[in-house]
């Protein structure tokens, strides 16, 4: 392909410049800051972002802790020792935030305590945000990349035989702390970026978006969201949905094979369709069960839950279609009514002194 000659392009360039000259421009004298001023404000905003993220994570873990601990007996084999703290170092921070994290939060490759959940073993042991982890059970604490996960793994393994001795530095002063553990449902609690109002479970973790954190109006409502996702994990809904998808896919595969025997290549269309249909089989019922079991989780963890049903009225205001649509989830009116009925059922059990466990269907 021949490149256009400069002489051929000049008329087009001239016409473009003429059109640009005719474009409208602002008419006020806008004050423009210096590059140094912008750099200072950039650091200030990055510092604010880190503080906001720490605050949101602290709230999420603070609300999740009693739910995971109080309901460990209902989580089957998915139970682990937990401590009620989060740790971090410079490798847990995005590259553009590292300078601020280093200067304003004193982060390095060494681990330090980011947050401590009130009422947790870490709180009872006296750990505080900012404590630098020096040694675990007499061994040097991990540093650098993946140190946070290695720290949790070593804590979990060490406390199998009882409390573990931590050596920390608090404002450069050495401290020795004996840290015990508590039984907890073995599901991670993850704060996800994004403004969408959402939370979900994957069988191993519970994810809550920042949009949902802003939407909930109280800790009770946040607990309702976490309890619902905890119920999905504890009741094995993720595995059940996968099994249903596989079963649907097998049925679709048989149809594809029948067509193939007749000389028609479906391209696996019926297999895909069967998996999609199988994946949503009992989806509404799973959601209803998670709402129901979640209400028991709330009560067992000591949350009031007096007005949590109103959460679904506000969800309806965000998504009016959810008032009538019933595809993979119950409608918001159905969820409101179910929660009210579950509250009454639980209150009666409390009055009667009956164990707070969800009712089972007759065999």
C-alpha positions as CSV (number, residue, x, y, z in Angstrom):
1,X,0.0,0.0,0.0
2,X,1.4,3.4,-1.0
3,X,1.6,6.0,1.7
4,X,-0.1,9.3,0.9
5,X,2.3,12.1,-0.1
6,X,2.7,15.1,2.2
7,X,1.4,17.3,-0.6
8,X,-1.8,15.3,-0.8
9,X,-2.3,15.5,3.0
10,X,-1.7,19.3,3.3
11,X,-5.3,20.3,2.1
12,X,-6.9,17.9,4.7
13,X,-4.6,19.2,7.5
14,X,-5.4,22.8,6.6
15,X,-9.2,22.1,6.6
16,X,-8.9,20.4,10.0
17,X,-7.0,23.3,11.5
18,X,-9.7,25.7,10.2
19,X,-12.5,23.7,11.8
20,X,-10.6,23.5,15.1
21,X,-10.2,27.3,15.1
22,X,-13.9,27.6,14.9
23,X,-14.5,25.4,18.0
24,X,-16.0,27.1,21.1
25,X,-13.7,27.7,24.1
26,X,-14.2,28.6,27.8
27,X,-14.4,32.4,28.5
28,X,-13.5,32.5,32.2
29,X,-10.0,32.8,33.7
30,X,-9.8,29.5,35.5
31,X,-7.1,29.4,38.2
32,X,-4.7,26.5,37.5
33,X,-2.6,25.1,40.3
34,X,1.1,24.4,39.9
35,X,2.5,20.9,39.4
36,X,3.7,20.9,43.0
37,X,0.3,21.7,44.3
38,X,-1.3,18.9,42.3
39,X,1.4,16.5,43.5
40,X,0.6,17.4,47.1
41,X,-3.1,16.9,46.6
42,X,-2.5,13.6,44.8
43,X,-0.7,12.3,47.8
44,X,-3.5,13.6,50.1
45,X,-6.2,11.8,48.0
46,X,-4.2,8.5,48.0
47,X,-3.8,8.8,51.8
48,X,-7.6,9.2,52.0
49,X,-8.2,6.2,49.8
50,X,-6.0,4.0,52.0
51,X,-7.7,5.2,55.2
52,X,-11.2,4.7,53.6
53,X,-10.3,1.2,52.6
54,X,-9.0,0.3,56.0
55,X,-12.1,1.7,57.6
56,X,-14.4,-0.3,55.3
57,X,-12.4,-3.5,55.9
58,X,-12.5,-2.9,59.7
59,X,-16.3,-2.6,59.6
60,X,-16.7,-5.6,57.3
61,X,-14.6,-7.8,59.6
62,X,-16.1,-6.4,62.8
63,X,-19.6,-7.3,61.6
64,X,-18.6,-10.7,60.1
65,X,-16.6,-11.9,63.1
66,X,-19.6,-12.8,65.4
67,X,-21.4,-14.4,62.5
68,X,-18.5,-16.7,61.6
69,X,-17.7,-17.5,65.2
70,X,-21.2,-18.0,66.7
71,X,-22.3,-20.2,63.7
72,X,-19.2,-22.4,63.6
73,X,-21.3,-25.4,64.9
74,X,-23.6,-25.0,61.8
75,X,-20.7,-24.9,59.3
76,X,-20.0,-28.6,59.3
77,X,-16.4,-29.4,58.5
78,X,-15.7,-25.9,57.2
79,X,-14.3,-24.7,60.6
80,X,-10.9,-23.2,61.4
81,X,-9.1,-21.4,64.2
82,X,-9.5,-17.6,63.8
83,X,-7.8,-14.7,65.5
84,X,-9.7,-11.5,64.6
85,X,-6.9,-9.4,63.1
86,X,-5.7,-8.4,59.6
87,X,-2.0,-7.8,58.8
88,X,-0.4,-6.0,55.9
89,X,2.9,-4.8,54.4
90,X,4.0,-2.8,51.5
91,X,3.4,-5.6,49.1
92,X,-0.3,-5.5,49.8
93,X,-0.5,-2.0,48.4
94,X,-0.8,-1.0,44.7
95,X,2.4,0.4,43.2
96,X,1.0,3.9,42.8
97,X,0.1,4.0,46.5
98,X,3.4,2.6,47.8
99,X,5.1,6.0,48.4
100,X,2.2,7.2,50.5
101,X,1.9,3.9,52.4
102,X,5.7,4.0,53.1
103,X,5.7,7.6,54.4
104,X,2.3,8.0,56.0
105,X,1.6,4.5,57.3
106,X,5.2,3.4,57.9
107,X,4.8,0.3,55.8
108,X,7.8,-1.7,54.7
109,X,8.4,-5.4,53.7
110,X,7.8,-6.3,57.4
111,X,4.3,-7.3,58.5
112,X,2.3,-5.0,60.8
113,X,-1.2,-5.3,62.3
114,X,-3.8,-3.4,60.1
115,X,-6.9,-3.9,62.2
116,X,-8.1,-5.8,65.3
117,X,-11.7,-7.0,65.7
118,X,-13.2,-5.9,69.1
119,X,-14.0,-9.0,71.3
120,X,-11.7,-11.3,69.3
121,X,-8.7,-13.3,70.7
122,X,-6.4,-10.7,69.2
123,X,-8.2,-7.9,71.0
124,X,-8.1,-9.9,74.3
125,X,-4.4,-10.5,73.8
126,X,-3.7,-6.8,73.5
127,X,-2.7,-6.6,69.9
128,X,-3.2,-3.1,68.4
129,X,-3.1,-1.6,64.8
130,X,0.4,-0.7,63.9
131,X,2.1,-3.4,65.9
132,X,5.0,-4.8,63.9
133,X,5.1,-8.6,63.8
134,X,8.7,-9.7,64.7
135,X,8.5,-13.4,65.6
136,X,5.9,-16.2,65.7
137,X,6.4,-19.0,68.1
138,X,10.1,-18.2,68.3
139,X,10.5,-18.1,64.5
140,X,11.2,-15.0,62.5
141,X,8.0,-13.5,61.0
142,X,7.6,-13.7,57.2
143,X,8.5,-10.7,55.1
144,X,7.8,-9.4,51.6
145,X,5.5,-10.8,49.0
146,X,2.8,-13.3,50.3
147,X,3.9,-12.6,53.9
148,X,0.3,-11.9,55.0
149,X,-1.0,-15.4,53.9
150,X,2.1,-17.1,55.2
151,X,1.5,-15.4,58.6
152,X,-2.1,-16.7,58.8
153,X,-1.0,-20.2,57.7
154,X,1.7,-20.3,60.4
155,X,-0.6,-19.0,63.0
156,X,-3.2,-21.6,62.2
157,X,-0.7,-24.4,62.3
158,X,1.0,-23.2,65.5
159,X,-2.2,-22.7,67.5
160,X,-3.3,-26.3,66.9
161,X,-1.5,-27.1,70.1
162,X,-2.6,-24.1,72.1
163,X,-1.9,-20.3,72.3
164,X,1.1,-19.0,70.3
165,X,3.6,-16.5,71.5
166,X,4.0,-13.4,69.3
167,X,6.9,-11.0,69.6
168,X,5.9,-7.5,68.3
169,X,7.3,-4.0,68.2
170,X,5.0,-1.2,69.3
171,X,6.5,2.2,68.5
172,X,9.9,0.4,68.5
173,X,9.3,-1.1,72.0
174,X,9.4,-4.9,72.1
175,X,6.3,-6.7,73.5
176,X,5.6,-10.4,74.0
177,X,1.9,-11.4,73.5
178,X,0.2,-14.8,73.9
179,X,-2.4,-15.2,71.2
180,X,-5.2,-17.8,71.4
181,X,-7.7,-18.7,68.7
182,X,-11.5,-19.1,68.4
183,X,-13.4,-21.6,66.2
184,X,-14.9,-19.9,63.2
185,X,-16.6,-20.8,59.9
186,X,-13.8,-21.3,57.4
187,X,-14.8,-18.6,54.9
188,X,-12.8,-15.6,53.9
189,X,-14.4,-12.2,54.0
190,X,-13.4,-10.1,51.0
191,X,-14.1,-6.4,50.3
192,X,-14.4,-5.9,46.5
193,X,-14.0,-2.8,44.5
194,X,-16.9,-1.5,42.5
195,X,-20.0,0.7,43.0
196,X,-22.6,-2.0,42.2
197,X,-24.8,-3.1,45.1
198,X,-23.8,-6.7,45.4
199,X,-22.6,-9.6,47.5
200,X,-22.0,-13.2,46.7
201,X,-20.5,-16.5,47.9
202,X,-18.3,-18.9,46.0
203,X,-18.2,-21.8,48.5
204,X,-14.9,-20.6,50.1
205,X,-15.3,-16.9,50.5
206,X,-17.9,-14.2,51.0
207,X,-17.5,-11.1,48.8
208,X,-19.1,-7.8,49.5
209,X,-18.7,-4.8,47.2
210,X,-18.0,-1.2,48.3
211,X,-21.3,-0.3,46.7
212,X,-23.1,-2.6,49.1
213,X,-21.1,-1.2,52.0
214,X,-22.4,2.2,51.2
215,X,-26.0,1.0,50.6
216,X,-26.6,-0.7,53.9
217,X,-27.8,1.7,56.6
218,X,-26.7,-0.2,59.7
219,X,-24.5,-2.9,60.9
220,X,-27.6,-5.1,61.3
221,X,-28.3,-4.7,57.5
222,X,-24.7,-5.5,56.7
223,X,-24.9,-8.5,59.0
224,X,-28.0,-9.6,57.1
225,X,-26.1,-9.5,53.8
226,X,-23.1,-11.5,55.2
227,X,-25.4,-14.0,57.0
228,X,-27.2,-14.7,53.7
229,X,-23.9,-15.4,51.9
230,X,-22.7,-17.4,54.8
231,X,-25.8,-19.5,54.6
232,X,-25.1,-20.2,50.9
233,X,-21.6,-21.5,51.8
234,X,-22.7,-23.4,54.9
235,X,-25.6,-25.1,53.1
236,X,-23.4,-26.1,50.1
237,X,-25.5,-24.2,47.6
238,X,-22.5,-23.4,45.3
239,X,-21.7,-27.1,44.9
240,X,-25.4,-28.0,44.5
241,X,-25.7,-25.5,41.6
242,X,-22.6,-26.9,40.0
243,X,-24.0,-30.4,40.3
244,X,-27.3,-29.2,38.8
245,X,-25.5,-27.6,35.9
246,X,-23.5,-30.8,35.2
247,X,-26.8,-32.8,35.3
248,X,-28.4,-30.4,32.9
249,X,-25.4,-30.5,30.6
250,X,-25.5,-34.3,30.5
251,X,-29.1,-34.2,29.4
252,X,-28.3,-31.7,26.8
253,X,-25.4,-33.8,25.6
254,X,-27.7,-36.7,24.9
255,X,-29.8,-34.5,22.7
256,X,-26.7,-33.3,20.8
257,X,-25.6,-36.9,20.3
258,X,-29.1,-37.8,18.9
259,X,-28.8,-35.0,16.4
260,X,-25.3,-36.0,15.6
261,X,-26.4,-39.6,14.9
262,X,-28.9,-38.1,12.4
263,X,-26.2,-36.2,10.7
264,X,-26.8,-32.8,12.3
265,X,-24.0,-31.0,14.1
266,X,-25.5,-28.8,16.9
267,X,-22.2,-27.5,18.0
268,X,-23.0,-28.5,21.6
269,X,-25.9,-26.1,21.7
270,X,-28.1,-28.4,23.7
271,X,-25.3,-29.2,26.2
272,X,-24.8,-25.5,26.8
273,X,-28.5,-24.9,27.1
274,X,-28.9,-27.8,29.5
275,X,-26.1,-26.5,31.7
276,X,-27.7,-23.0,31.8
277,X,-31.1,-24.5,32.8
278,X,-29.5,-26.8,35.4
279,X,-27.6,-23.9,36.9
280,X,-30.8,-22.1,37.7
281,X,-32.7,-25.1,38.8
282,X,-33.8,-24.6,42.4
283,X,-32.0,-21.2,42.3
284,X,-35.0,-19.4,43.8
285,X,-35.3,-22.1,46.5
286,X,-31.6,-21.8,47.3
287,X,-32.0,-18.1,47.7
288,X,-35.1,-18.6,50.0
289,X,-33.1,-21.1,52.1
290,X,-30.2,-18.7,52.4
291,X,-32.6,-15.9,53.6
292,X,-34.2,-18.3,56.1
293,X,-31.0,-19.8,57.5
294,X,-29.3,-16.4,57.5
295,X,-32.0,-15.1,59.9
296,X,-31.0,-17.9,62.4
297,X,-27.3,-17.0,61.9
298,X,-28.2,-13.3,62.7
299,X,-29.9,-14.3,66.0
300,X,-27.2,-16.7,67.1
301,X,-24.6,-14.0,66.6
302,X,-26.6,-11.5,68.7
303,X,-27.7,-9.1,66.0
304,X,-31.1,-7.4,66.6
305,X,-32.5,-7.7,63.1
306,X,-35.5,-5.6,64.1
307,X,-35.7,-3.7,60.9
308,X,-33.6,-5.8,58.5
309,X,-36.7,-6.7,56.4
310,X,-36.9,-3.1,55.3
311,X,-33.6,-3.7,53.5
312,X,-35.6,-5.5,50.8
313,X,-38.0,-2.5,50.4
314,X,-35.0,-0.3,49.7
315,X,-33.6,-2.9,47.3
316,X,-36.9,-2.7,45.5
317,X,-36.5,1.0,45.2
318,X,-33.0,0.5,43.6
319,X,-34.4,-2.2,41.2
320,X,-38.2,-1.8,40.8
321,X,-38.2,-4.9,38.5
322,X,-37.3,-7.1,41.4
323,X,-40.8,-6.5,42.8
324,X,-42.4,-8.7,40.2
325,X,-39.5,-10.5,38.5
326,X,-38.8,-14.1,39.8
327,X,-36.2,-15.8,37.8
328,X,-33.1,-16.8,39.8
329,X,-34.2,-14.9,43.0
330,X,-37.4,-14.5,44.9
331,X,-39.2,-11.2,44.5
332,X,-38.4,-8.5,47.0
333,X,-42.0,-8.7,48.5
334,X,-41.5,-12.5,49.0
335,X,-38.2,-11.9,50.7
336,X,-39.7,-9.2,53.0
337,X,-42.6,-11.5,54.1
338,X,-40.3,-14.5,54.6
339,X,-38.0,-12.6,56.8
340,X,-40.9,-11.3,58.9
341,X,-42.2,-14.9,59.3
342,X,-38.7,-16.2,60.1
343,X,-38.3,-13.5,62.8
344,X,-41.6,-14.6,64.4
345,X,-40.5,-18.2,64.3
346,X,-37.1,-17.4,65.9
347,X,-38.7,-15.2,68.6
348,X,-41.0,-18.1,69.6
349,X,-38.1,-20.5,69.9
350,X,-36.3,-18.0,72.1
351,X,-39.3,-17.8,74.3
352,X,-39.7,-21.5,74.4
353,X,-36.0,-22.1,75.1
354,X,-35.7,-24.3,71.9
355,X,-32.3,-24.6,70.2
356,X,-31.9,-22.0,67.5
357,X,-31.5,-24.2,64.5
358,X,-33.5,-23.9,61.2
359,X,-36.4,-26.3,60.8
360,X,-35.8,-29.2,58.5
361,X,-38.3,-30.6,56.0
362,X,-39.7,-34.0,56.9
363,X,-37.8,-36.9,55.3
